[in-house]
Amino acid sequence: MKLKKKKQPELIGNLIDSILQERGYFSICKEWDVVAKWPVIVGEKIASVTECTRMEDGRLYVKVSSSSWRNEIVFLKDEIIKKIRKETDCSTLYDIVFY
């Protein structure tokens, strides 16, 4: 009689990720992760003058308290996008709209 090998239990996080991916919700969760982690990603100073409002069609919309801050932050856009991808694994983000 041949003994069957016991299956190792799967991590719950891996199961949830695979279910979300199968049903098409994985990228939506990653996009909301960007909104939730905005203060951590950009830091306290920028977070205090901005509000990350939504992500839509690969664009992140960020409300800025003043036009002078907006002008400063626009120059950091590429760096912020890189940080977002690193922190959240969000691959659908391609632009940030500061308004």
C-alpha positions as a Markdown table, in Angstrom:
| # | Residue | x | y | z |
|---|---|---|---|---|
| 1 | Met | 0.0 | 0.0 | 0.0 |
| 2 | Lys | 1.4 | 3.4 | -1.0 |
| 3 | Leu | 1.1 | 6.3 | 1.4 |
| 4 | Lys | -0.3 | 9.5 | 0.1 |
| 5 | Lys | 1.8 | 12.6 | 0.8 |
| 6 | Lys | -0.1 | 15.1 | 3.0 |
| 7 | Lys | -0.7 | 18.5 | 1.4 |
| 8 | Gln | 0.7 | 21.5 | 3.1 |
| 9 | Pro | -1.9 | 24.0 | 4.2 |
| 10 | Glu | -2.1 | 27.1 | 2.1 |
| 11 | Leu | -1.7 | 30.5 | 3.6 |
| 12 | Ile | -5.0 | 32.4 | 3.9 |
| 13 | Gly | -3.5 | 35.4 | 2.2 |
| 14 | Asn | -2.6 | 33.4 | -0.9 |
| 15 | Leu | -6.1 | 31.9 | -1.0 |
| 16 | Ile | -7.7 | 35.4 | -0.8 |
| 17 | Asp | -5.4 | 36.7 | -3.5 |
| 18 | Ser | -6.2 | 33.9 | -5.9 |
| 19 | Ile | -10.0 | 34.2 | -5.3 |
| 20 | Leu | -9.8 | 38.0 | -5.9 |
| 21 | Gln | -7.8 | 37.4 | -9.1 |
| 22 | Glu | -10.2 | 34.8 | -10.4 |
| 23 | Arg | -13.1 | 37.1 | -9.9 |
| 24 | Gly | -11.4 | 40.2 | -11.3 |
| 25 | Tyr | -11.3 | 42.2 | -8.1 |
| 26 | Phe | -7.6 | 42.0 | -7.4 |
| 27 | Ser | -6.6 | 45.1 | -9.4 |
| 28 | Ile | -9.5 | 47.0 | -7.8 |
| 29 | Cys | -8.2 | 46.1 | -4.3 |
| 30 | Lys | -4.7 | 47.2 | -5.3 |
| 31 | Glu | -6.1 | 50.5 | -6.5 |
| 32 | Trp | -7.9 | 51.1 | -3.2 |
| 33 | Asp | -4.7 | 50.2 | -1.4 |
| 34 | Val | -3.0 | 53.2 | -3.1 |
| 35 | Val | -5.7 | 55.5 | -1.8 |
| 36 | Ala | -5.4 | 54.1 | 1.7 |
| 37 | Lys | -1.6 | 54.2 | 1.8 |
| 38 | Trp | -1.3 | 57.7 | 0.3 |
| 39 | Pro | 0.0 | 59.3 | 3.5 |
| 40 | Val | 2.6 | 56.6 | 4.0 |
| 41 | Ile | 3.8 | 56.7 | 0.4 |
| 42 | Val | 4.2 | 60.5 | 0.0 |
| 43 | Gly | 5.1 | 61.3 | 3.6 |
| 44 | Glu | 3.6 | 63.5 | 6.3 |
| 45 | Lys | 4.4 | 66.9 | 4.7 |
| 46 | Ile | 2.8 | 66.2 | 1.3 |
| 47 | Ala | 0.0 | 64.3 | 2.9 |
| 48 | Ser | -0.9 | 67.3 | 5.0 |
| 49 | Val | -1.6 | 69.4 | 1.9 |
| 50 | Thr | -3.1 | 66.7 | -0.3 |
| 51 | Glu | -6.1 | 64.4 | -0.3 |
| 52 | Cys | -6.0 | 61.3 | -2.5 |
| 53 | Thr | -9.7 | 61.1 | -3.6 |
| 54 | Arg | -10.0 | 58.2 | -6.0 |
| 55 | Met | -8.4 | 56.0 | -8.7 |
| 56 | Glu | -10.2 | 55.7 | -12.0 |
| 57 | Asp | -9.0 | 54.1 | -15.3 |
| 58 | Gly | -5.4 | 54.0 | -14.1 |
| 59 | Arg | -5.4 | 57.6 | -13.0 |
| 60 | Leu | -5.0 | 58.6 | -9.4 |
| 61 | Tyr | -6.8 | 61.9 | -8.5 |
| 62 | Val | -5.2 | 64.0 | -5.8 |
| 63 | Lys | -6.7 | 67.2 | -4.5 |
| 64 | Val | -4.0 | 69.8 | -3.5 |
| 65 | Ser | -4.6 | 72.6 | -1.0 |
| 66 | Ser | -3.0 | 75.4 | -3.1 |
| 67 | Ser | -1.7 | 76.1 | -6.6 |
| 68 | Ser | 1.9 | 76.6 | -5.3 |
| 69 | Trp | 1.9 | 73.2 | -3.6 |
| 70 | Arg | 0.4 | 71.7 | -6.8 |
| 71 | Asn | 3.3 | 73.2 | -8.9 |
| 72 | Glu | 5.8 | 71.7 | -6.5 |
| 73 | Ile | 4.2 | 68.2 | -6.4 |
| 74 | Val | 3.9 | 67.9 | -10.2 |
| 75 | Phe | 7.6 | 67.7 | -10.4 |
| 76 | Leu | 7.6 | 64.7 | -8.0 |
| 77 | Lys | 4.9 | 62.8 | -10.0 |
| 78 | Asp | 7.3 | 60.2 | -11.6 |
| 79 | Glu | 8.9 | 59.5 | -8.2 |
| 80 | Ile | 5.6 | 59.2 | -6.5 |
| 81 | Ile | 4.4 | 56.7 | -9.1 |
| 82 | Lys | 7.5 | 54.6 | -8.6 |
| 83 | Lys | 6.9 | 54.7 | -4.8 |
| 84 | Ile | 3.3 | 53.7 | -5.3 |
| 85 | Arg | 4.2 | 50.7 | -7.5 |
| 86 | Lys | 6.9 | 49.6 | -4.9 |
| 87 | Glu | 4.6 | 50.0 | -1.9 |
| 88 | Thr | 1.4 | 48.5 | -3.3 |
| 89 | Asp | 2.2 | 46.4 | -6.4 |
| 90 | Cys | -0.4 | 48.3 | -8.2 |
| 91 | Ser | 0.4 | 47.8 | -11.9 |
| 92 | Thr | -2.7 | 49.6 | -13.3 |
| 93 | Leu | -1.6 | 53.1 | -12.3 |
| 94 | Tyr | 0.0 | 55.1 | -15.0 |
| 95 | Asp | -0.8 | 58.8 | -14.2 |
| 96 | Ile | -1.6 | 61.1 | -11.3 |
| 97 | Val | -3.9 | 64.1 | -11.7 |
| 98 | Phe | -3.3 | 66.9 | -9.3 |
| 99 | Tyr | -6.2 | 69.3 | -9.0 |
